[in-house]
Structure formats: structure tokens, C-alpha cells
Amino acid sequence: MRLTPRKAEIEAVTAILTSDEYDSEQDMAKALIKTIAQILSERNTFGVAIGFADSLPGLVIGPLYSTADAQACITEAQEAGMEARMGRLCGTTSIRSPEARVGGCGECGHHKELHPKSYKCLVLPTCGCLGFK
């Protein structure tokens, strides 16, 4: 699995590791696990649906942190005679965050996560919206 740590993520973990506020190593470990879980839940990732043509999605695998990991999963499934498709997975906090709920797209009102950078609105193929570029 490919996962490139981001600067803010490294800083959050480093802050815990260099802190004097934890009474024990176990308390620090709990704080690290909670912080890392929160950080990873905020990332947008990829999922791969695997199954046979008449049963998709039979099994969904994810989160995968890169398109290369997702493509490797697809290739492995195809080599085993199955069908596989990749899809975007929004971070679990992205839709719940107050920033994401404010406003919506100026053209269609849909959530910003439904507007990837260079694509039109994903809610309806007929929407035609090009907001949130």
C-alpha cells in the first residue's frame, strides 16, 4: 500500500511524540492511534468493486490510498477471471464537516465532494454543472 504522509499529518503525530502531557506510554499510544485514525478518515481514497459480471459489486475493497494500488487490485481480479471497477471514496469526515456543508455549488447546490477538480457534477449525468473547479 502506498501512503505518502502529508506535512500536516506529520506535524500532528510529531506533536504527540514530543509532548509531555501523557502519563504513560500507553496513553501516548492511544493518542497516536486515535490521531492517525482521524487523519486517515479525512482522506479521499479509492475503492475497488470485485465480482462476476452478474454480481457486481460482489466485494468492495478499500480504502486504497493511490490509483496504482487500486489498479493492482483490478489487475489481480481480472487475472482471476472476475470483473473489477474503481471508484472514489470520500473521507468519512468530508461530508460531515461544517465547511463542506456551507453553500454547496453555486450552480447546482450539490456538495463539493461531488465536484472533483476537473470534472462536472457527479450527482446527475445531465447536471452539466462545472462548479467547484
N, C-alpha and C positions, 0 to 999 in steps of 0.2 A: 504494500500500500504506500502510495506516495502522498506525503503530507508535508508541505512547506510551512514552517512556523512563521507567523507574521510578527512584525515588530511589537505591536500592542499586546499580543499573546505572550511573547517572551517577557515583556515588562511585567505583566500580571503575575506570571509564575515566579519571576525573579524577586518581586516584591514579597512574596510569601517566603521564599527561601532565605531571604536576608532579614526577615522580620524577627523581632524579639518578643512578639506578643503571644506566642504559643507556649503552653506549659509543658508539652511533651512532643516527642517525635510523632506519636500517633495523631495528636491534634493537628500538627502541621501536615501530615499525610492526608488527613480528612479534608483539610482546607485545599490542598493541591488537587485532590481528586474532584472535589466539587467545582473548583475554579476551571479546571481543564474540561470537565463535562459541560459546563456552561458555555465556555468559549467554543467548543466544537459544535454545540447545538445551535449556535448562531450562524454557522457557516452554511452557505448554499452548497449542496453536493449533488451527486448523481446516483440514480438507482437503475438497476437492470431487471427487467421482467423476463423470466425464462419459462418456456413451456413448449408444448407442441402446438402446431398451427390452430388446432381446435380448442386449445385450453389456455391460451394466453390471458391474463398473466397467471401461470401456474405457481410461480415462486418469484418473489421480488427480493433482490439482493441489494443492500445498501446500508448506510451511506458509503459511497466511494468518493474519494476526495480529488480525483482527476479523471479527465476523459480517457486517459491512457489506461487507467485501472478498469474503467467501465468497458472499454473496447476489448481488453484482455479477457474479461468475463464473457462478453458476447462471443468472441472467437472460440473460447473453450466450449461454450454451449453449442455453437454451430458445428464444431468438430464432433460433438456427441450426437448430432442429428436433431437438435432442438432449434427452436426459433428464439430470438432474443431481441429486445428493444431497450434502448437507453432513454431515460427521462430525467429532467431536473427535479431535485428535491430542495424545497426551500427550507432554510433553517427553522427550527421549531419556534424560535422567538421572533422571527422576522415579521410574521403576520400579527403577533400579539403586541408588538412594540408600539408605543404611542406615536412615534414618528411615522410608522408605516400606515397608521390609520388616518392621519391628518390629511385631508384634502382629496386624495385619490387623483387619478389622471384628470387633467383639465378638459380633455376631450370626451372621455367615456366614463370617468369616475371609478374605474377598476383599480384595484390595489397595485402599488408599484412593483411588487414581485411578479406580477403578470405581464410586465413590460421589460423583458431582457434588453440590454443596451441597444442592440442593433436590430431588434425585431419589433413587429407590430404587436398589438394586444393579443394575448394567448387565450382569452376567455371565449371569444367567438371568432371563427374564421372570417365572418362578414363584418366585423367591427371596423376594420380599416384604420384604427387609431394608431398614430405614431408618437404618442406622448411618452414621457419619461426617457427620452433619448440620452 
